Amino acid sequence: MRIGRNTLSFTLPDPADKERPLCYEPYVVKGGISMAANLREALKTATLLSADVARVQVVLDTPSMLVPIEQFEEENINDLYAYTFAPSQEPRKILYNVLPDLKAVCLFPINKDLYGVINDRYADVQFIHAMAPVWRHMHQRSFTGHFNKLYASFLGGRQLCLFAFQQNRFKFCNTFEATHAHDALYFILYVWKQLRMDVLHDELHLSGEVPEEELLMQELKQYLQKVYVSNPAAEFSQAPATKVKGMPYDLMTLIVKGR
């Protein structure tokens, strides 16, 4: 189950079906009602949710923050998140994923009503932030080559997560609103300059739902020499998830590479 700002989808593996080993079902979210109410409706009508399932992974695309693992204290997550982000009008529960490879912990919220709907329906629930599998996958790839890399991953066509690594830690990570190519260009070049990256030798890697991809690539190549766009089919060796139309990159990464 993947839940974004205004998106909801369900995925169910079916290894017995060789032609379609993975079933993906987007749900049309109704405006004017909460995501919890949308999920209640989906639980009644969505085809995949009619299956007898007790365990579910819930991928959440909500604002996240990273905490160094050595400074993480579970009892402080609510205060820490509230201090970092503006107060919310809706009741929320703060969740977290430990990222041991990166020596960090990702904090992220879920609406309490939505949390209740999910836990009332399923006996075993695992909550995963949408960027967690992408961070892990890109970190593993970052060891190839000899030059620094900046990663730009787009979520839902609206958000841009920019991040870089230094050995086994985040060197930089932040998320920006970027619905248009020029927004993305501004933030990418700003962070590139902030990190003092080399325009001739260092690399920029784009992934996800890149807005106005052709235009953005044209603009980026005026400033940077090495710009690459992820090709999931090649990257994940033609895995079944890469052949599913409309599946978000973060969900593909989770299915193919794990969290």
Secondary structure, DSSP 8 states (H G I E B T S, - for coil): -EE-SS-EEEEEE-TT-SS-SEEEEEE---TTS-HHHHHHHHHHH-SGGGS---EEEEEE----EEEEGGG--GGGHHHHHHHHS---SS-EEEEEEEEGGGTEEEEEEEEHHHHHHHHHH-SEEEEEETHHHHHHHHHHHTTSSSS-EEEEEEETTTEEEEEEEETTEEEEEEEEE--SHHHHHHHHHHHHHHTT--TTT-EEEEEES-TTHHHHHHHHTTT-SEEEE--HHHHTTT-GGGGSTT--HHHHHHHHH--
